[in-house]
Amino acid sequence: MKTREQKRRLFEVIGENPQTHLSPYCWRSRMALAHKRLKFVSEPWHVTEKQRIARSGGVTAPVLVDGGKWVRDSWQIASYLEESYPDYPLFDGVAGKAKALFVNRWADNALHPLIFRAVIAEQFPLTAGCDKAFYEERTQRKFEQSVEEIGADPEAARQAVVQALGPLEDTLVEVSFLGGGTPDYADYILFGTFQWVRVVSHTPFWSEGSALHRWFEALLDAFDGMGRAQPPRCML
Ligand SMILES: N[C@@H](CCC(=O)N[C@@H](CS)C(=O)NCC(=O)O)C(=O)O
């Protein structure tokens, strides 16, 4: 019988409603663990509970605790899992890892800031009460604008997101997944992005006939519907 410390644990951000798993980064790690067929216990976490993850050396989730090892940052977690558990590869070798790293950077640095402007007005009310002041202060510091100012023109932001997604849509018309015939970590990175949108927003960025819709629905169904089990915004 494993002790609590020996169990594999994943610290994941939750909103006011504990069913609200709204972090794109935590979804990346969740999908990576499922891809590797590794069981884990979810540790619901509020962003202000820094002390609980201090042993990771950082202040953000996801954090994976695997035996005695603490790993922070979704990219580091994926790399750690790939090295420690080579079965069910997340990356197709060095080239596949390079591709995923580009997707990781594109999502974090280009796509997420646009999406944030499009969804923050809908997202902020879902934030845990204990984290609201923290988010307001951090948004002000990061963007030099308040939450209200950032979310003031969601329609313009939405159009910018749709435009940015053009090359991804065109790619998914030609291939089933970024991993080819089956998903790999590059798919899970972007799945995390759009699961965040599904959880916090009433409005998707694509129509039902699109390749993005087909791709996302397939990933919602993956691993016995793990992603679909997360209630979407309209059910929260
Ligand atoms: N690069 C990190 C980003 C993680 C991140 O920003 N997580 C957010 C939740 S979505 C967080 O924990 N924020 C708390 C903070 O910024 O102090 C990763 O990929 O894991």
The ligand as an ORCA input file, in Angstrom:
! r2SCAN-3c Opt
* xyz 0 1
  N       5.233     28.190    -17.700
  C       4.363     27.658    -16.678
  C       3.179     28.597    -16.490
  C       2.263     28.125    -15.369
  C       1.309     29.216    -14.893
  O       1.439     30.395    -15.216
  N       0.313     28.768    -14.078
  C      -0.620     29.708    -13.508
  C      -2.006     29.106    -13.494
  S      -2.707     29.026    -15.114
  C      -0.229     29.988    -12.078
  O       0.019     29.062    -11.317
  N      -0.178     31.270    -11.692
  C       0.176     31.687    -10.378
  C       1.147     32.832    -10.387
  O       1.401     33.408    -11.474
  O       1.646     33.175     -9.318
  C       3.919     26.242    -17.061
  O       3.921     25.920    -18.266
  O       3.626     25.434    -16.165
*
